[in-house]
Amino acid sequence: MSKGYDPKWLLGLYRTMVKIREFEERVKFLFLEGVMPGTIHQCQGQEACATGVCAALGPDDVITGPTGPTVTASQRVSGSTR
């Protein structure tokens, strides 16, 4: 483990990534079962990107992008604006 990083903080990042993955898998399941109409934009494998970006955000930072749902989920799961 790298020096300088709080293990609890790192565990929090990992938990955020797992929650995002679980959310993505559930959305995919609901879509394939026909419960969720329309189309979906899956982001499996990109959880670390969203989590890392959101962990680095300051209170006045704003981000947008095509993977907004994952980034938004990351912010909400981690409670992060930082």
NUDRENSE-804862 format. One line per 5 residues: number of its first residue (from 1); for each residue x negated, y, z negated of C-alpha. Coordinates in nm, 3 decimals. Each point is the difference from the previous one (the first is absolute). Layout:
NUM	X Y Z | ...
This chain:
1	0.000 0.000 0.000 | -0.128 0.346 0.084 | -0.114 0.218 -0.284 | 0.195 0.319 -0.043 | 0.344 -0.145 0.075
6	0.237 -0.073 -0.285 | 0.106 -0.367 0.024 | 0.356 0.095 -0.098 | 0.014 0.250 0.286 | -0.129 -0.262 0.246
11	0.257 -0.251 -0.129 | 0.269 0.264 0.053 | -0.109 0.039 0.362 | 0.014 -0.376 0.048 | 0.347 -0.019 -0.154
16	0.119 0.277 0.231 | -0.127 -0.193 0.303 | 0.175 -0.318 -0.117 | 0.330 0.186 -0.053 | -0.020 0.151 0.346
21	-0.069 -0.345 0.152 | 0.296 -0.150 -0.187 | 0.222 0.283 0.121 | -0.113 -0.049 0.360 | 0.062 -0.374 -0.020
26	0.349 0.054 -0.141 | 0.087 0.251 0.273 | -0.119 -0.246 0.264 | 0.210 -0.278 -0.155 | 0.311 0.217 -0.012
31	-0.054 0.108 0.360 | -0.047 -0.356 0.125 | 0.310 -0.112 -0.191 | 0.200 0.274 0.173 | 0.075 0.182 -0.325
36	-0.202 0.306 0.102 | 0.113 0.130 0.340 | -0.208 0.194 0.247 | -0.376 -0.032 0.024 | -0.277 -0.006 -0.256
41	-0.359 0.120 0.003 | -0.209 -0.253 -0.187 | -0.324 0.104 -0.165 | -0.134 -0.323 -0.149 | -0.374 0.022 -0.031
46	0.001 0.378 -0.038 | 0.086 0.016 -0.370 | -0.352 0.100 -0.098 | 0.005 0.298 0.237 | 0.322 0.142 -0.142
51	-0.102 -0.073 -0.358 | -0.344 0.156 0.040 | 0.130 0.312 0.172 | 0.268 0.052 -0.263 | -0.249 -0.057 -0.282
56	-0.212 0.283 0.141 | 0.285 0.249 0.036 | 0.001 0.309 -0.214 | 0.317 0.156 -0.138 | 0.021 0.250 0.288
61	-0.092 -0.241 0.280 | 0.250 -0.099 0.270 | -0.031 -0.287 0.246 | 0.208 -0.121 0.294 | -0.040 -0.271 0.257
66	0.157 -0.286 0.190 | -0.038 -0.236 -0.297 | 0.181 0.239 -0.232 | 0.219 -0.265 -0.165 | -0.306 -0.191 -0.124
71	-0.174 0.315 -0.118 | 0.319 0.116 -0.173 | 0.039 -0.341 -0.161 | -0.359 0.018 -0.118 | 0.057 0.339 -0.159
76	0.319 -0.115 -0.172 | -0.140 -0.331 -0.120 | -0.315 0.155 -0.140 | 0.179 0.310 -0.129 | -0.284 0.174 0.170
81	-0.057 0.340 0.126 | -0.350 -0.083 -0.111
